[in-house]
Amino acid sequence: MEKSSPPCHCSYLYERIKRQEEAIAQLVDIIGSTNRRVYELDQRQHGVEHQIVREHPTILQTTT
């Protein structure tokens, strides 16, 4: 009795890998845009903090 080889699933595997690559690329784009947004918000926050210190320097002074 001859052993039969399993059917080739190459095209299925290729398509599945291709979809996974596309999903990974989308996630990388999302992470990149999120990191840019976080950086922009961080820079804006620093600017607001400096503006508050310039406008109201007594807020951060401690009383003795």
C-alpha positions in Angstrom: 0.0 0.0 0.0 1.4 3.3 -1.1 1.4 6.3 1.2 -0.3 9.2 -0.4 1.2 12.7 0.1 -0.9 15.3 1.8 -2.5 17.9 -0.6 -0.5 21.0 -1.1 -1.8 24.0 0.8 0.8 26.3 -0.6 -1.7 28.8 -2.1 -3.7 28.8 1.1 -0.6 29.4 3.2 0.7 32.1 0.8 -2.6 34.0 1.1 -2.7 33.6 4.8 0.8 34.9 5.2 0.1 37.8 2.8 -3.0 38.8 4.9 -0.9 38.6 8.1 1.8 40.8 6.5 -0.8 43.4 5.5 -2.2 43.3 9.0 1.2 43.8 10.5 1.9 46.7 8.2 -1.3 48.4 9.2 -0.4 47.9 12.9 3.0 49.4 12.3 1.4 52.4 10.7 -1.1 52.8 13.6 1.8 52.6 16.1 3.8 55.2 14.2 0.9 57.6 14.0 0.1 57.1 17.6 3.7 57.7 18.6 3.7 61.0 16.6 0.5 62.1 18.3 1.9 61.3 21.7 5.0 63.2 20.9 3.0 66.2 19.7 0.8 66.2 22.8 3.9 65.9 25.0 5.5 68.9 23.3 2.2 70.9 23.7 2.0 69.9 27.4 5.6 71.2 28.0 4.7 74.4 26.2 1.6 74.9 28.4 3.6 74.2 31.5 6.2 76.8 30.6 3.5 79.3 29.8 1.9 78.8 33.1 5.2 79.2 34.9 5.9 82.5 33.0 2.4 83.9 33.7 2.0 82.7 37.3 5.5 82.2 38.8 4.0 82.3 42.4 2.0 79.1 41.8 5.0 77.0 42.2 6.6 78.8 45.1 6.5 77.2 48.5 5.5 79.2 51.5 7.8 79.4 54.5 
